[in-house]
Amino acid sequence: MTATVTPAAPKAPERAPHDPANLIEVDDLRVYFPIRSGIFKTEKGHVKAVDGTTFAVRRGETLGLVGESGCGKSTIGRAMIRLRDATGGSVRFDGVDLTTLDPGQLRKYRRRMQIIFQDPYGSLDPRMTVGSIIAEPIETHHLASGAAKDERISDLLRLVGLDPNYVKRYPHEFSGGQRQRIGVARALAVEPEFIVCDEPISALDVSIQAQVLNLLTDLRTRLGLTYLFVAHDLSVVKHISDRVAVMYLGKIVELGPPEQLYGAPGHPYTRALLSAVPVPDPVAERKRKRVILKGDVPSPVNPPPGCRFHTRCWLYERLGQPEDCRTIDPPLKMVADVPDHVAACHYADEALKTDVGIAHIDPNQVRRGTPASALASLVAEKGTAEQTPVLAAPAFADLPEPTGEVSATDAFSTEDPSSTDTPTDRVDPF
Amino acid sequence: MVGADEEISAADAPTIVELSADDVLRARTDAVANAGLGRKAEHLLEVRNLSTHFFTPDGVVQAVDDVSFDVGYGETLGLVGESGCGKSVSALSIARLVPDPPGRIVSGSILFDGIDVLKLSTEDMRKLRGKEIGFIFQDPLTSLNPTLTIGYQIGEAIKEHMGLSSKAARERITELLAKVGIPRPKDRLNDYPFQFSGGMRQRVMIAIALSCDPKLILADEPTTALDVTIQAQILELIQRLSSEFGTAVLLITHDLGIAAGMCDRVNVMYAGRIVETGTVDTLFENPRMPYAWGLLDSLPRIDDVRGDRLRTIEGMPPLLIAPPKACRFAPRCDYARDVCWNSEPELTPRAEPEHSARCWATEPDGWIG
């Protein structure tokens, strides 16, 4: 929307050549929103939602993107599939710069990338049946029609663990978890390679969250998908991601594999975030060394000079307010010589020397939940402790130019549609 | 003090209705005991056999069904469970704020500091609310009036309940704002809610809740709308102030991590019932109810080694219209047997003190040891 206006956007550095291992390459991406006021709606400044980030999403991986509200994580997700136009920088999908494509060219790429939204209530049209919601993208991209289309819709519903007989129902007849499954089915309808999951489980209850998380994990394995998983919950992101990026005020401040990023975080902000995550274990909770950040996140209209985090940084205070934090914006640098793990902090080495933020996170902690005796009784009774019925693979063969790595032989398991989330077939007196 | 009672009267009290002395709690709340000159009862709050139903065109929704629990002076009790389990309705019932119609408290008693809340006149109830019982709700933006300054909104309760002059009230408001960590409190008295960030608004809510030195704070998902770092600030504030003032807290949350960090004791609710209760350590160390297992299993944890599949609780909670005489969790339970479908278990003591669960399988003669 402001593609022509690139205020204060410095010349982008020479971008790296396309690496075939990467599905998406984001180079110095900037998304600014104009602030207009007065009767002539003149521009008074810009909200720098995304202010110069560079990263890549590898084929088949899940990249987790965490940060607090307003840090720009959702905007990045949307700019990556061009639901928002970039103010500066570029997004290359499979080597092709999406930011310069015209609408006709873009359309071809739209099919290959989809998005799942946070709000399963707001993102489904209440006047459309489930069938027509899922049919829409299929029709838009002329992928199937008639009986073949109906067949595909049934397959998709089965794939996400819903009963295919639900096609004629309306969204309000479903629970939040079921609606989110419909949203997933709609995204999968065009057989995308890349899906932006924008806080897909934040609106759901704990037990339903786990069901949807498992579904997303299964689908990724089954269909060879690549995810950008945007969320504010660090535990969820750790669970699902191959690599995790932490955002603060429009920039990625740390990026790395979860073991490194959660085990030895190099950025003081990552540590502050981790220190705030509650653990369902009173013993661990007592070990917590909480970093209480001062105040609120500064305005993205006028981000602080130098390192954006220095105004709230505990390490900056601890080190006696070094000058370079105020003057030099730190680039992403490798942390502790671990490949793949980078942080944007001048003093990452100092952060590593402390246990601030991670004192209560003990991976050797015994996880409590179902006791062993109960699991044993399940095995004794049913012969297996797992309840994972196998679902028939969907017939995607009739899609033109099939993409992704669909293998018809691997058993895809998800919740049995007849036992999950289905108020109609409750077999009991309830 | 459900659990504590049972420690003492476990032999002859299979249900939680019986009351008895409660030394365990007293020891725990020394600080409060010093300040607790005005103690009128064993516990600050005693809820007995509370049932709150909603009379809808589709039928009677038994949102809270025969729930009993206590909150000790200065204690933090957690009510955890998923949406619709009855945790919020329990809290609203205590404050008699259940929207009527369609809701109504149909039976039970609620003793607050020795006063039978359900027998109070509307006028007396109004005096209790805000003065003796403070509230912190989930969404500070909708629970504050957008057209009034925060100074006015805090002052409202103070003037109403404490009879202070305008000048004295103003001083108290400034003091409260400073207490909850709002910078430049004098200047911000005349600001409107929209001029505050989410975290700051929640601080204002806490200031209002604390304004009249209440004995109990009902905190209904106080941090659910906030970012994780702001959540940590607010939780720390609630914890610090409640111990400083000896205020008891009934903390309603869906987040087991918050319950583990904040509470002395925890009640797990499911489908309108308390299904497990215990001290925070017992409950997280050795839960005795498959629903609690499922909740703990289905949570991705930050201290996990990166997980594969999560064990999930299949299905959804039952409708609360005319629930049958069966364990309400049976349809989703992996361990359910015929007895679970034929009769509903009572909340009975388990091996550890103050610990009870509503489950046939983990009874002493049950099939899971």
Chai-1 contact restraints between the chains, C-beta under 6 A:
chainA,res_idxA,chainB,res_idxB,connection_type,confidence,min_distance_angstrom,max_distance_angstrom,comment,restraint_id
A,E68,B,D227,contact,1.0,0.0,6.0,A-B,restraint_1
A,S69,B,D227,contact,1.0,0.0,6.0,A-B,restraint_2
A,S175,B,M316,contact,1.0,0.0,6.0,A-B,restraint_3
A,D205,B,E82,contact,1.0,0.0,6.0,A-B,restraint_4
A,D205,B,S83,contact,1.0,0.0,6.0,A-B,restraint_5
A,V206,B,L295,contact,1.0,0.0,6.0,A-B,restraint_6
A,V206,B,S298,contact,1.0,0.0,6.0,A-B,restraint_7
A,S207,B,S298,contact,1.0,0.0,6.0,A-B,restraint_8
A,S207,B,I313,contact,1.0,0.0,6.0,A-B,restraint_9
A,A210,B,S298,contact,1.0,0.0,6.0,A-B,restraint_10
A,A210,B,L310,contact,1.0,0.0,6.0,A-B,restraint_11
A,A210,B,T312,contact,1.0,0.0,6.0,A-B,restraint_12
A,Q211,B,T312,contact,1.0,0.0,6.0,A-B,restraint_13
A,N214,B,R309,contact,1.0,0.0,6.0,A-B,restraint_14
A,N214,B,L310,contact,1.0,0.0,6.0,A-B,restraint_15
A,L234,B,I302,contact,1.0,0.0,6.0,A-B,restraint_16
A,S235,B,P300,contact,1.0,0.0,6.0,A-B,restraint_17
A,S235,B,R301,contact,1.0,0.0,6.0,A-B,restraint_18
A,S235,B,I302,contact,1.0,0.0,6.0,A-B,restraint_19
A,V236,B,P300,contact,1.0,0.0,6.0,A-B,restraint_20
A,H239,B,P300,contact,1.0,0.0,6.0,A-B,restraint_21
A,H239,B,G307,contact,1.0,0.0,6.0,A-B,restraint_22
A,P258,B,R306,contact,1.0,0.0,6.0,A-B,restraint_23
A,A276,B,V228,contact,1.0,0.0,6.0,A-B,restraint_24
A,A276,B,T229,contact,1.0,0.0,6.0,A-B,restraint_25
A,A276,B,A232,contact,1.0,0.0,6.0,A-B,restraint_26
A,V277,B,I302,contact,1.0,0.0,6.0,A-B,restraint_27
A,P278,B,G257,contact,1.0,0.0,6.0,A-B,restraint_28
A,P278,B,I258,contact,1.0,0.0,6.0,A-B,restraint_29
A,P278,B,G261,contact,1.0,0.0,6.0,A-B,restraint_30
A,V279,B,G257,contact,1.0,0.0,6.0,A-B,restraint_31
A,V279,B,D303,contact,1.0,0.0,6.0,A-B,restraint_32
A,P280,B,L256,contact,1.0,0.0,6.0,A-B,restraint_33
A,P280,B,G257,contact,1.0,0.0,6.0,A-B,restraint_34
A,P280,B,A260,contact,1.0,0.0,6.0,A-B,restraint_35
A,P280,B,L299,contact,1.0,0.0,6.0,A-B,restraint_36
A,D281,B,A260,contact,1.0,0.0,6.0,A-B,restraint_37
A,D281,B,F284,contact,1.0,0.0,6.0,A-B,restraint_38
A,P282,B,A260,contact,1.0,0.0,6.0,A-B,restraint_39
A,P282,B,V280,contact,1.0,0.0,6.0,A-B,restraint_40
A,P282,B,D281,contact,1.0,0.0,6.0,A-B,restraint_41
A,P282,B,F284,contact,1.0,0.0,6.0,A-B,restraint_42
A,E285,B,A260,contact,1.0,0.0,6.0,A-B,restraint_43
A,E285,B,G261,contact,1.0,0.0,6.0,A-B,restraint_44
A,R290,B,A232,contact,1.0,0.0,6.0,A-B,restraint_45
A,I292,B,Q233,contact,1.0,0.0,6.0,A-B,restraint_46
A,L293,B,T229,contact,1.0,0.0,6.0,A-B,restraint_47
A,D296,B,S197,contact,1.0,0.0,6.0,A-B,restraint_48
A,I361,B,I302,contact,1.0,0.0,6.0,A-B,restraint_49
A,I361,B,D303,contact,1.0,0.0,6.0,A-B,restraint_50
A,D362,B,D303,contact,1.0,0.0,6.0,A-B,restraint_51
A,P363,B,D303,contact,1.0,0.0,6.0,A-B,restraint_52
A,P363,B,V305,contact,1.0,0.0,6.0,A-B,restraint_53
A,Q365,B,D303,contact,1.0,0.0,6.0,A-B,restraint_54
A,R368,B,F284,contact,1.0,0.0,6.0,A-B,restraint_55
A,R368,B,L296,contact,1.0,0.0,6.0,A-B,restraint_56
A,G369,B,W293,contact,1.0,0.0,6.0,A-B,restraint_57
A,G369,B,L296,contact,1.0,0.0,6.0,A-B,restraint_58
A,G369,B,D297,contact,1.0,0.0,6.0,A-B,restraint_59
A,T370,B,W293,contact,1.0,0.0,6.0,A-B,restraint_60
A,T370,B,D297,contact,1.0,0.0,6.0,A-B,restraint_61
A,S373,B,I368,contact,1.0,0.0,6.0,A-B,restraint_62
A,S373,B,G369,contact,1.0,0.0,6.0,A-B,restraint_63
A,A374,B,I368,contact,1.0,0.0,6.0,A-B,restraint_64
A,S377,B,I368,contact,1.0,0.0,6.0,A-B,restraint_65
A,L378,B,D334,contact,1.0,0.0,6.0,A-B,restraint_66
A,S419,B,E314,contact,1.0,0.0,6.0,A-B,restraint_67
A,T420,B,E314,contact,1.0,0.0,6.0,A-B,restraint_68
A,D428,B,P331,contact,1.0,0.0,6.0,A-B,restraint_69
A,P429,B,P324,contact,1.0,0.0,6.0,A-B,restraint_70
A,F430,B,P318,contact,1.0,0.0,6.0,A-B,restraint_71
A,F430,B,P331,contact,1.0,0.0,6.0,A-B,restraint_72
